[in-house]
């Protein structure tokens, strides 16, 4: 394949009219496919249905310690659920609070509490003129939405396959006391599927923040979400690294079973130092008498232990892998060598990140939509929804079937080619 | 029975030494009973166990409209759960958002959101120097805990069997723009079991608040929690009354199935005008991708409709009624005519409210505790935990068995007598 940049204007024009014809034909197919969100597919949800059988009207509803899960109390989670979620995050159960059905509300509540009550004695952020968060990008749009919602200024930090640009992180955190946090998806990052290197994790743990209430928001959403047995990424435990570095209180870690059991009805947890958890408990004990402990019990009885979760994740991988591979195969076959796009090949997680030529992402997403394929909005992976290069597109292969994924990706590459051609022709 | 006030000093002294002997004897029994919280008993939890059978691995997990409850989405609740909770509150499903496992977090989140984001465009409360809530008291300690947690000033409003002192409420709400809310448990109030009269509800609906962001926090916790078929209280629907009075946005109503299905694993909802709900949804859509819809589906499949809930509540009443009656019988038999205490006889709810002689409540609670019976802390039913008369004690008869309740109440009346005697002797 010849790179588009090396084609003559005539060759570009010819190719364009040929691709436009293909696009018109594609539109006539009336596709209606959604690659926009990291939603588990029906097949994935189906493998968790055993969860619905572990409790019935004859079940003993007590924890191992004899606490009735149906009643009020045990505000910070049943002990066996703490153990399960601790093992998922590779931390000590004492460092875990188990909450409701998803980790997003825990993150939201953590930021909200910091606004109204500060962090372990610091000034409430709502009383400060400036509060800033560092946002490695491309990143997770719902993280950015939380900080934007609370009027927190977001500073974009570039990502590399090793993690965020740590020189920049170290400098900003050390110099600016209004920097109160950084959003991280450290394993199989959303959307690139990168896993932070050991060095990156250690540099995080060794940060010297100017602000006492600076925290790392470590969203370990894909802790056990490997696609392959033989080449899964591994991530250092940030809690013990922070402790070793003399910064035990500097991190909150979040995780859930949303993509292990059910996306709408899992269990979620936060891990942090005892001092952080004690401070959280002060608000939580006002906010709730207890999260849904019956669902915690259901999860524990179903998965039994981390090994049970790992077995389940192999079943998820078996469903997800062909979809990721279908996308990557089409990308390589159709775009390889053309010089008009780059993409990641993750070993886990829920996304593939695609970088188009500068200034093309929005047009590609719009063109896909016109022909019936919905992608995550261009820009969504950046703070304020603004990708400075208008280049990044997040591909979420999980929800459609592999056949639909191949169809959708065929259309996607067609749109990438067309928009890139138009861009190149403009330039001349 | 002769009232204690009419006894001579000698008679009081004689009685005292006799009662002290009884008390020492009671202590030797080594009681360990808890009348402190409105917790359902094991027998009550048991009648809801059918809830664990309605979903199994073969179940269709979709809503009637075909939405898969196991996946992300439907942030404000599945339609059939909206209908169920709407019927419980006697409002339109369009005015309902169904949330997680309890109503307390909805109330907390509502206050928290007002702190950081104001109310439908008003100034965020955290930017104001003064924010006040009216607190009809005796009332629910967890309400007061929320407002105290956010530094909101609480103003006590006296309660009567008709509801809060509406002259005072009208005046304060109309004159003081820093009054932003009022906590209400309008039916079978916590702890007195009073139900607001139609006139009270209409006066609430017709309030003319100085603050545009004033809201009534209508915690309809005991909407369907009648103890008797033949003499259940009825409450006017505040939403439609507010609408009729030209104040459609002035109220938030809260309810849950915590004391219908499981206290730890029910479903909860908020009802309000469309404008209020739209404003809430703006934050909720940042806070969550959706609450636990599988548990919403489970509740809908189990109860089917409001009639199913009513049938369930009759079973709860059959368990609760004898406990309430055991307490009241002992109170009447042992304290009737003595002039040292008054108590309520509710037709529903979870509590009996007891008013001791002024300055006696703390001592009574302490004396009960010393002999193994735990009551709600004296003062808990007032803002800041301070009962100005040190008189009110909340009795929660639900958790112990009727026999235990009778035992506990025997001890309670003994302590009431002893402390009252001591008080009377001090005075002379």
Interface residues (C-beta under 8 A of the other chain):
Chain A: X37 X39 X40 X42 X45 X48 X49 X50 X52 X53 X55 X56 X57 X58 X59 X61 X68 X69 X70 X71 X72 X73 X74 X100 X101 X102 X104 X105 X108 X109 X112 X115 X116 X117 X124 X126 X127 X142 X145 X146 X149 X150 X258 X262 X263 X264 X265 X283 X286 X287 X288 X289 X290 X291 X292 X293 X294 X295
Chain B: X37 X39 X40 X42 X45 X48 X49 X50 X52 X53 X55 X56 X57 X58 X59 X61 X68 X69 X70 X71 X72 X73 X74 X100 X101 X102 X104 X105 X108 X109 X112 X115 X116 X117 X124 X126 X127 X142 X145 X146 X149 X150 X258 X262 X263 X264 X265 X283 X286 X287 X288 X289 X290 X291 X292 X293 X294 X295
